Amino acid sequence: MTGRTLVIAIDGPAASGKSSTAQWVAGQLGIHHVDSGALYRALTAVALEQQPDMTQWNAADVLAGGARITLVPGDRTFIPLIDGARDDERLRGSGVTAGVSAIARMQQAREWVNAQVRVAAREHAVVVDGRDIGTVVFPDATLKVFLVADPWERARRRLQQRLARSPADDEIAEETELLVRRDAADQTQTVQARDAILLDTTYITQADQVARIVALTRAALERTAEPLEH
């Protein structure tokens, strides 16, 4: 592209399918995916290791732990490493899930994550997903998409992915309650950019989501008469 790298910003609440959709879009376009949430999870994992009592966390200690984290390009996705090692299972564990919102509310932690994401986008065309990607991290992104879905459907999808089976209604109800609480806690960080395209995924498949975002990207590139560069 002329003068800047392609950036597709995908925002939305927890369990709206941001990361999996962004990764799929990146694969379709042949570019890299950056999951900003994985960096918050890495910070949380290190914070838990250093201090298991979340009530004792402070921004200074969390940022100090960030020195142990590096973001490296994989085949198609940037990967956060802790002490040089990859541990996806640890980052997706229940303890990290319970604590990540507290980390994400720390302004210094947010600035650290945003800086890592911007560095990744300097050298690569990227699809970036998170909470304030289109508003704060990349306000001039080539394309901004805001994913939403009904909380019940988001809960069902999350459980189906976690359990590898169809969840029961009582399981979905419990997960829905947790997601609604998470939405309330993350409200100030989950804001739709004024120029973002709202995409309600409640009743469409993920394949349809991806196809729409890929088409929107190509249309945006056509409007600017710029080629897709990797």
Beta strands, then each sheet from edge to edge (+ up, - down):
strand 1: 7-11
strand 2: 32-35
strand 3: 69-73
strand 4: 78-82
strand 5: 126-130
strand 6: 143-148
strand 7: 197-200
sheet 1: 2+ 5+ 1+ 6+ 7+
sheet 2: 3+ 4-
end
